[in-house]
Amino acid sequence: MLEDGGLLYLSVPCGRERVEFNAHRIFSLETVTRLASGCFLKMVSISVIGKEGTIIQVEDSEEIVHFLDNSEDYHLLVFVFRKVSR
């Protein structure tokens, strides 16, 4: 349970939505944000962790959509969500 105003940190692999190796789910950015909004969570920030361990702070969700669409692989995204009042 998360109280109003509380922060949720969530990391998931994101890219073209699919299941890899019959077990690992890759989520689209749209799916993550849709599920979060259904739980009254507002996105505060997104960071991308690349394969080399580089961390990219993303200011604009359109920027990350473009980045993911032009990538052949998936990336680990770290979301920060804030719980809002219902």
N, C-alpha and C positions, 0 to 999 in steps of 0.2 A: 504494500500500500504506500502511496505517495501523497503527502499532504499538499494542499494548494500552495503554489510557489516553490515546491520542491524540485530538485534537479534529478534527471535520469540520464545516466551515461550508458550508451548502447553502441556496441561495435558489431558490425555484420559485414560479410563479404557482399559487395554490390557490383553490378555490371548488367549484362544481358541476363534476364531472369531465366534460371534453368536449374537442373539437378546434375551435379558432377559425380561421376563414379558411383552412382546409385545411392549416395548417402549425403553428399554435401550440397546444401541449397545455396544458390546465389540469388540474392534479392535485387529487384530493380529499386531505384531511388523512389519511384512513384509508389510502390507497394509499402515501403517503410514509412513514408510520410502519410499515406492514407491510413495505415493501421494506427499510427501515433495520434493522428487527429481524431480518430474514433475513440481514443482513450483520453481525450482532453489534454493532449500534450502539444505544446507549441515548440517548434524547432528554434534553438538558440544559435547553434553553430554546427558545422560539419568540418571534420578534418579527414584527409586522405593519407593513408600509410601505404607507400609504394613498396614494391618488391625489394628494393635496396634498403628499406627502412627509413626512407625520406618521409618527412611529414609535411603536408601541404595544408595550410589553413584556407578554407574556402569561404568567401564572403557571400556569394550569390549562388542559389541553388541551380539557376540556369547554367552557370559556369561548370558546375559539377556534372550536370546532365550532358553537356557538350563533351566534357572530358571522358565520361564513361562511354558515351556513344562512339567516340573515336578510338577507343582502346580495344584491343583484341582479347584482353584478359579481364579478370575482375580485380578489384582492389578492396582493401579493408577500409571501411568508412567508420569513423567514430562520431556519433551524433550526441549532441547535448540537447535535451528537451526540458522544458519547464512545464509543470502541471498548472493548468489554468482552471478557474472556477467554472462550474457547469452552467 
